[in-house]
Amino acid sequence: MNRIKPILNSSLARNIGLASAALLATVYTIPRVGSDASALQEELAKIVVSANPATNSVDNSAAKWDLPNLDNARVNSWIKLFSTDPKVKARFALWLDRKPKYEPMISAKLEKRDMPQDLIYLAMIESGFNPTAKSPAKAGGLWQFIGETGKRYGLTVNKKVDERNHPAKATDAALSYLSDLHDRFGSWYLAAAAYNTGENRVGRIMRQVTGSEKGSDEDYYRISKLLPKETQDYVPMMIAAARIAKDPARYGFDANDVAMGE
C-alpha cells in the first residue's frame, strides 16, 4: 500500500506535460498486468508537487461528505491534473465508470461497521476499482494489500488462491485494517496515511510532532512534510478523487471521457 507518487510541482503546465508523457508510456503501451492506479502512481515519481501547508475545511454539507473536505494546494493540483490532462483524465474517467459496480457492496459494508462512506475513495486511488490490480511492489486487489498484511487480516494468499482479488473478502479485510488504524490514531486521514506507509512510521512521527499517536484529521497536514513524498500526496489525492466523483460534471467528465479511457 505504498504506491502513490507525487506527480506535480509549482511549474504545473510543464509537469502536466511530463505526466501525460509518462502516463502514455506506462498505461497505454506496456501490457496490462492489472493495476490502473499503480501505472500512474509508480512511474511518475520524478515529478514533485508543491504544497501550501495552510489548510481549510470546505463546506461538507452540499456534497454529502462524511470525512472532512480539507482544502490544500496538493488537493487542487491533483484535481487539475485529473480533470485537464487528456490521458490522465481518460484514466480517471475509467475509474468513475467502474465505481458503480463496487460501490453498493463497499457502501453496505461501511454502513454495517458505522465507518465513513468516503473511505470508498481510498479504494479508488489504490486500484481504480480494478479487483485484479497488481503493483510492482506486489500489492494486489481492489484495496492493494501486500500479501503479509492480507494474511494478517484473514485473506488466503498463496500460489493457488489469492483472496486479495476477491472484492468482498478484500473489502472486509481492508475495513478491519482501517478500523484498527483509526482506533490507534483517532483519525481516518491518519489511518489512511498509515495504510499507505505503515502504522509504525506514522506513530513515530505523530509522537515526534504532537507528543501523542492519537490526533485529528488536520494533524495529517501537520506531519505531512515528515512523511514519504508518496504519502504526502495520499490524502490529497483521495480528497481530489472524492471531489470529482461527487460532482463529475463540474469537472468536465462525461460519457465521452469514459470511452477514451477504455
Backbone hydrogen bonds in HBPLUS format (Angstrom, degrees):
<---DONOR---> <-ACCEPTOR-->    atom                        ^
c    i                          cat <-CA-CA->   ^        H-A-AA   ^      H-
h    n   atom  resd res      DA  || num        DHA   H-A  angle D-A-AA Bond
n    s   type  num  typ     dist DA aas  dist angle  dist       angle   num
A0015-ASN N   A0011-SER O   3.15 MM   4  6.34 168.0  2.17 159.6 163.4     1
A0016-ILE N   A0012-LEU O   2.85 MM   4  5.95 146.5  1.97 154.0 161.8     2
A0017-GLY N   A0013-ALA O   3.38 MM   4  6.59 150.7  2.47 139.7 146.2     3
A0018-LEU N   A0014-ARG O   3.18 MM   4  6.61 149.2  2.28 138.7 147.3     4
A0019-ALA N   A0015-ASN O   2.75 MM   4  5.97 156.1  1.80 145.6 152.4     5
A0020-SER N   A0016-ILE O   2.90 MM   4  6.09 155.5  1.96 144.0 150.3     6
A0021-ALA N   A0017-GLY O   3.02 MM   4  6.30 160.5  2.06 149.1 153.8     7
A0022-ALA N   A0018-LEU O   2.89 MM   4  6.10 165.6  1.92 153.8 157.9     8
A0023-LEU N   A0019-ALA O   2.80 MM   4  5.91 161.7  1.83 151.1 156.7     9
A0024-LEU N   A0020-SER O   2.85 MM   4  5.97 156.1  1.91 146.2 153.2    10
A0025-ALA N   A0021-ALA O   3.01 MM   4  6.24 153.0  2.09 143.9 150.9    11
A0026-THR N   A0022-ALA O   3.00 MM   4  6.24 145.7  2.12 145.6 154.7    12
A0027-VAL N   A0023-LEU O   2.77 MM   4  5.49 148.9  1.87 146.3 155.7    13
A0041-GLN N   A0037-ALA O   2.87 MM   4  6.05 162.2  1.90 153.5 159.6    14
A0042-GLU N   A0038-SER O   2.70 MM   4  5.45 172.5  1.70 152.0 154.2    15
A0047-ILE N   A0044-LEU O   3.31 MM   3  5.95 166.0  2.33 118.0 122.1    16
A0071-ASP N   A0056-ASN O   2.42 MM  15  4.96 177.2  1.42 168.3 169.1    17
A0058-VAL N   A0069-ASN O   2.88 MM  11  5.33 167.1  1.90 144.7 144.6    18
A0065-TRP N   A0060-ASN O   3.09 MM   5  5.00 172.3  2.10 150.0 151.2    19
A0064-LYS N   A0061-SER O   3.22 MM   3  5.22 162.2  2.25 105.7 110.8    20
A0075-VAL N   A0072-ASN O   3.05 MM   3  5.28 120.8  2.42 102.2 116.4    21
A0076-ASN N   A0072-ASN O   3.19 MM   4  6.59 161.4  2.23 154.5 158.8    22
A0077-SER N   A0073-ALA O   2.96 MM   4  6.20 149.9  2.06 145.4 153.8    23
A0078-TRP N   A0074-ARG O   3.02 MM   4  6.28 159.1  2.07 151.1 155.4    24
A0079-ILE N   A0075-VAL O   2.97 MM   4  6.26 161.5  2.00 153.9 159.4    25
A0080-LYS N   A0076-ASN O   2.96 MM   4  6.15 158.7  2.01 145.1 150.8    26
A0081-LEU N   A0077-SER O   2.99 MM   4  6.23 158.5  2.04 146.8 152.4    27
A0082-PHE N   A0078-TRP O   2.86 MM   4  6.02 176.7  1.86 159.3 160.4    28
A0083-SER N   A0079-ILE O   2.98 MM   4  5.97 147.6  2.09 146.5 154.6    29
A0084-THR N   A0080-LYS O   2.98 MM   4  5.72 126.8  2.27 142.5 151.2    30
A0085-ASP N   A0081-LEU O   3.30 MM   4  5.57 161.8  2.33 135.0 140.2    31
A0089-LYS N   A0085-ASP O   2.74 MM   4  5.71 161.6  1.77 163.2 169.6    32
A0090-ALA N   A0086-PRO O   2.98 MM   4  6.08 152.5  2.06 141.0 147.9    33
A0091-ARG N   A0087-LYS O   3.14 MM   4  6.40 154.2  2.21 142.9 149.2    34
A0092-PHE N   A0088-VAL O   2.91 MM   4  6.18 161.0  1.95 152.7 158.0    35
A0093-ALA N   A0089-LYS O   2.82 MM   4  6.01 152.2  1.90 147.1 155.2    36
A0094-LEU N   A0090-ALA O   3.16 MM   4  6.42 141.6  2.31 137.7 146.7    37
A0094-LEU N   A0091-ARG O   3.13 MM   3  5.15 125.0  2.44  94.3 108.1    38
A0095-TRP N   A0091-ARG O   3.22 MM   4  6.65 146.7  2.34 142.1 150.7    39
A0095-TRP N   A0092-PHE O   3.02 MM   3  5.02 117.8  2.42  94.7 110.2    40
A0096-LEU N   A0092-PHE O   2.98 MM   4  6.39 155.9  2.03 151.1 157.6    41
A0097-ASP N   A0093-ALA O   2.92 MM   4  6.17 148.1  2.02 141.6 150.7    42
A0098-ARG N   A0094-LEU O   3.06 MM   4  6.33 142.0  2.21 143.4 152.4    43
A0098-ARG N   A0095-TRP O   3.18 MM   3  5.20 125.8  2.49  95.3 108.7    44
A0099-LYS N   A0095-TRP O   3.09 MM   4  6.24 136.8  2.29 144.8 156.3    45
A0101-LYS N   A0098-ARG O   3.02 MM   3  5.72 144.5  2.15 123.0 132.5    46
A0102-TYR N   A0099-LYS O   3.13 MM   3  5.68 134.6  2.35 115.0 124.9    47
A0103-GLU N   A0099-LYS O   2.89 MM   4  5.75 144.4  2.02 161.1 172.4    48
A0106-ILE N   A0102-TYR O   3.05 MM   4  6.23 174.0  2.05 163.0 164.9    49
A0107-SER N   A0103-GLU O   2.76 MM   4  5.68 166.2  1.77 157.1 161.8    50
A0108-ALA N   A0104-PRO O   3.00 MM   4  6.05 159.1  2.05 142.7 148.1    51
A0109-LYS N   A0105-MET O   3.16 MM   4  6.37 157.9  2.22 146.8 152.4    52
A0110-LEU N   A0106-ILE O   2.91 MM   4  6.14 153.9  1.98 151.3 159.1    53
A0111-GLU N   A0107-SER O   2.88 MM   4  6.08 161.5  1.92 151.1 156.2    54
A0112-LYS N   A0108-ALA O   2.96 MM   4  6.12 157.0  2.01 144.4 150.8    55
A0113-ARG N   A0109-LYS O   3.26 MM   4  6.39 143.0  2.41 136.9 145.0    56
A0113-ARG N   A0110-LEU O   3.19 MM   3  5.27 127.4  2.49  96.0 109.1    57
A0115-MET N   A0110-LEU O   2.89 MM   5  4.98 176.6  1.89 146.7 147.9    58
A0114-ASP N   A0111-GLU O   3.03 MM   3  4.84 155.4  2.09 100.1 107.9    59
A0119-LEU N   A0116-PRO O   3.24 MM   3  5.87 167.6  2.26 114.7 118.0    60
A0120-ILE N   A0117-GLN O   3.15 MM   3  6.18 169.5  2.17 127.5 129.4    61
A0121-TYR N   A0118-ASP O   3.15 MM   3  5.93 162.4  2.18 118.3 122.0    62
A0122-LEU N   A0119-LEU O   3.00 MM   3  5.41 157.3  2.05 110.5 117.7    63
A0123-ALA N   A0120-ILE O   3.12 MM   3  5.43 121.3  2.48 101.1 113.9    64
A0124-MET N   A0120-ILE O   3.17 MM   4  6.54 146.6  2.29 138.1 148.0    65
A0125-ILE N   A0121-TYR O   3.15 MM   4  6.27 159.0  2.19 138.5 141.1    66
A0126-GLU N   A0122-LEU O   3.00 MM   4  6.09 138.8  2.17 140.9 152.9    67
A0127-SER N   A0123-ALA O   3.03 MM   4  6.05 171.9  2.04 153.7 153.9    68
A0128-GLY N   A0124-MET O   2.82 MM   4  4.61 137.8  2.00 124.1 134.7    69
A0130-ASN N   A0127-SER O   3.24 MM   3  5.37 134.1  2.46  99.2 109.5    70
A0133-ALA N   A0130-ASN O   3.12 MM   3  5.35 160.5  2.16 119.1 118.8    71
A0141-GLY N   A0133-ALA O   2.86 MM   8  5.12 143.6  1.99 150.5 153.2    72
A0135-SER N   A0139-ALA O   2.95 MM   4  5.24 154.7  2.01 146.3 151.2    73
A0138-LYS N   A0135-SER O   2.82 MM   3  5.15 153.9  1.89 119.9 121.8    74
A0140-GLY N   A0145-PHE O   2.83 MM   5  5.40 155.5  1.89 138.2 142.1    75
A0145-PHE N   A0140-GLY O   3.04 MM   5  5.40 132.3  2.28 155.2 141.4    76
A0144-GLN N   A0141-GLY O   3.15 MM   3  4.87 155.6  2.22  97.5 105.0    77
A0150-GLY N   A0146-ILE O   3.00 MM   4  6.16 164.9  2.02 161.9 166.8    78
A0151-LYS N   A0147-GLY O   2.96 MM   4  6.17 161.4  1.99 154.0 158.1    79
A0152-ARG N   A0148-GLU O   3.02 MM   4  6.26 152.1  2.10 141.9 150.1    80
A0153-TYR N   A0149-THR O   3.11 MM   4  6.39 137.8  2.30 144.2 154.2    81
A0153-TYR N   A0150-GLY O   3.15 MM   3  5.28 132.4  2.39  97.3 109.6    82
A0155-LEU N   A0150-GLY O   2.90 MM   5  5.19 161.6  1.93 145.3 139.9    83
A0154-GLY N   A0151-LYS O   3.05 MM   3  5.13 152.1  2.13 116.3 112.3    84
A0163-GLU N   A0156-THR O   2.81 MM   7  5.44 171.9  1.81 167.4 169.9    85
A0158-ASN N   A0161-VAL O   2.72 MM   3  5.35 160.2  1.75 160.0 166.0    86
A0165-ASN N   A0162-ASP O   3.17 MM   3  6.08 166.4  2.19 121.1 124.5    87
A0166-HIS N   A0163-GLU O   3.07 MM   3  4.92 164.8  2.09 102.6 106.5    88
A0170-ALA N   A0166-HIS O   2.82 MM   4  5.78 168.4  1.83 171.1 175.1    89
A0171-THR N   A0167-PRO O   2.93 MM   4  5.98 147.4  2.04 139.4 148.5    90
A0172-ASP N   A0168-ALA O   2.99 MM   4  6.29 158.5  2.04 150.3 155.4    91
A0173-ALA N   A0169-LYS O   3.06 MM   4  6.34 161.8  2.09 148.8 153.4    92
A0174-ALA N   A0170-ALA O   2.84 MM   4  6.03 161.7  1.88 149.4 154.8    93
A0175-LEU N   A0171-THR O   2.91 MM   4  6.02 164.3  1.93 154.7 158.3    94
A0176-SER N   A0172-ASP O   3.06 MM   4  6.22 149.3  2.15 142.6 151.0    95
A0177-TYR N   A0173-ALA O   2.97 MM   4  6.23 159.1  2.01 149.9 155.5    96
A0178-LEU N   A0174-ALA O   2.84 MM   4  6.09 167.6  1.86 153.4 156.8    97
A0179-SER N   A0175-LEU O   2.89 MM   4  5.91 153.0  1.96 138.8 146.5    98
A0180-ASP N   A0176-SER O   3.01 MM   4  6.26 156.3  2.07 146.2 152.0    99
A0181-LEU N   A0177-TYR O   2.94 MM   4  6.25 156.5  1.99 150.8 157.9   100
A0182-HIS N   A0178-LEU O   2.82 MM   4  6.06 152.8  1.90 147.9 155.6   101
A0183-ASP N   A0179-SER O   2.92 MM   4  6.19 154.3  1.99 146.6 153.6   102
A0184-ARG N   A0180-ASP O   3.08 MM   4  6.35 146.0  2.20 141.3 150.2   103
A0185-PHE N   A0181-LEU O   2.90 MM   4  6.12 160.6  1.93 153.4 158.2   104
A0186-GLY N   A0182-HIS O   2.69 MM   4  5.07 149.7  1.77 142.6 147.4   105
A0215-GLY N   A0185-PHE O   2.80 MM  30  6.03 154.9  1.87 156.6 154.1   106
A0191-ALA N   A0187-SER O   2.93 MM   4  6.06 146.5  2.05 135.9 146.1   107
A0192-ALA N   A0188-TRP O   2.85 MM   4  6.09 147.2  1.96 138.2 146.8   108
A0193-ALA N   A0189-TYR O   2.97 MM   4  6.22 156.1  2.03 142.4 148.3   109
A0194-ALA N   A0190-LEU O   2.95 MM   4  6.19 156.6  2.00 145.8 152.0   110
A0195-TYR N   A0191-ALA O   2.82 MM   4  6.06 146.8  1.93 145.2 155.2   111
A0196-ASN N   A0192-ALA O   3.05 MM   4  6.32 143.0  2.19 143.3 152.4   112
A0196-ASN N   A0193-ALA O   3.15 MM   3  5.15 124.5  2.47  92.9 106.7   113
A0197-THR N   A0193-ALA O   2.91 MM   4  6.16 165.4  1.93 156.3 159.7   114
A0198-GLY N   A0194-ALA O   2.72 MM   4  4.55 146.1  1.84 126.4 133.4   115
A0202-VAL N   A0198-GLY O   3.35 MM   4  6.66 168.3  2.36 152.0 154.8   116
A0203-GLY N   A0199-GLU O   2.87 MM   4  5.98 160.0  1.91 149.0 155.3   117
A0204-ARG N   A0200-ASN O   2.95 MM   4  6.08 159.1  2.00 143.8 149.0   118
A0205-ILE N   A0201-ARG O   3.01 MM   4  6.26 164.3  2.04 153.9 157.7   119
A0206-MET N   A0202-VAL O   2.86 MM   4  5.99 160.8  1.90 152.1 157.8   120
A0207-ARG N   A0203-GLY O   3.02 MM   4  6.21 160.2  2.06 148.2 153.1   121
A0208-GLN N   A0204-ARG O   3.01 MM   4  6.21 150.7  2.09 141.9 150.5   122
A0209-VAL N   A0205-ILE O   2.89 MM   4  6.10 157.1  1.94 153.6 158.6   123
A0210-THR N   A0206-MET O   2.77 MM   4  5.53 161.8  1.81 149.8 156.2   124
A0211-GLY N   A0207-ARG O   3.01 MM   4  4.22 131.5  2.25 104.2 115.2   125
A0219-ASP N   A0216-SER O   2.99 MM   3  5.24 140.3  2.15 102.5 113.9   126
A0220-TYR N   A0217-ASP O   3.10 MM   3  5.71 156.6  2.16 113.3 119.9   127
A0221-TYR N   A0218-GLU O   3.16 MM   3  5.84 131.3  2.41 113.8 122.0   128
A0223-ILE N   A0219-ASP O   3.03 MM   4  6.27 148.5  2.13 153.9 158.4   129
A0224-SER N   A0220-TYR O   3.01 MM   4  5.82 113.0  2.48 133.8 150.9   130
A0226-LEU N   A0223-ILE O   2.96 MM   3  5.65 151.4  2.04 123.0 131.5   131
A0227-LEU N   A0224-SER O   2.96 MM   3  5.26 158.5  2.01 112.6 119.7   132
A0231-THR N   A0228-PRO O   2.91 MM   3  5.32 119.4  2.29 108.1 122.9   133
A0232-GLN N   A0228-PRO O   2.98 MM   4  6.32 141.1  2.13 150.6 162.6   134
A0232-GLN N   A0229-LYS O   3.18 MM   3  4.98 124.9  2.50  90.2 104.7   135
A0233-ASP N   A0230-GLU O   3.23 MM   3  5.55 145.6  2.35 101.0 110.3   136
A0234-TYR N   A0231-THR O   3.15 MM   3  4.78 151.3  2.23  94.4 103.2   137
A0237-MET N   A0233-ASP O   2.88 MM   4  5.80 153.3  1.95 141.7 149.2   138
A0238-MET N   A0234-TYR O   3.02 MM   4  6.23 151.0  2.10 142.0 150.5   139
A0239-ILE N   A0235-VAL O   2.86 MM   4  6.13 160.1  1.90 160.1 164.4   140
A0240-ALA N   A0236-PRO O   2.85 MM   4  6.02 160.5  1.89 147.4 153.5   141
A0241-ALA N   A0237-MET O   2.87 MM   4  6.04 160.4  1.91 147.8 153.1   142
A0242-ALA N   A0238-MET O   3.01 MM   4  6.21 152.5  2.08 141.8 149.4   143
A0243-ARG N   A0239-ILE O   2.90 MM   4  6.19 161.8  1.94 153.9 158.2   144
A0244-ILE N   A0240-ALA O   3.13 MM   4  6.37 166.4  2.15 152.7 155.5   145
A0245-ALA N   A0241-ALA O   2.90 MM   4  6.01 165.4  1.92 149.8 154.7   146
A0246-LYS N   A0242-ALA O   2.92 MM   4  5.96 149.5  2.02 151.4 157.8   147
A0247-ASP N   A0244-ILE O   3.12 MM   3  5.33 141.2  2.28 102.7 113.6   148
A0250-ARG N   A0247-ASP O   3.10 MM   3  5.61 130.9  2.35 112.5 124.3   149
A0251-TYR N   A0248-PRO O   2.95 MM   3  5.42 138.5  2.12 109.3 120.6   150
A0253-PHE N   A0248-PRO O   3.07 MM   5  5.15 170.3  2.08 132.8 131.4   151
A0252-GLY N   A0249-ALA O   3.05 MM   3  4.94 166.0  2.07 106.2 108.4   152
A0257-ASP N   A0254-ASP O   3.06 MM   3  5.54 131.7  2.30 110.2 121.7   153
A0259-ALA N   A0255-ALA O   3.13 MM   4  6.47 157.5  2.18 148.7 154.4   154
A0260-MET N   A0256-ASN O   3.13 MM   4  6.44 146.4  2.25 142.9 151.1   155
A0261-GLY N   A0257-ASP O   3.23 MM   4  6.54 139.7  2.40 140.5 150.7   156
A0261-GLY N   A0258-VAL O   3.00 MM   3  5.14 127.1  2.29  99.4 113.5   157
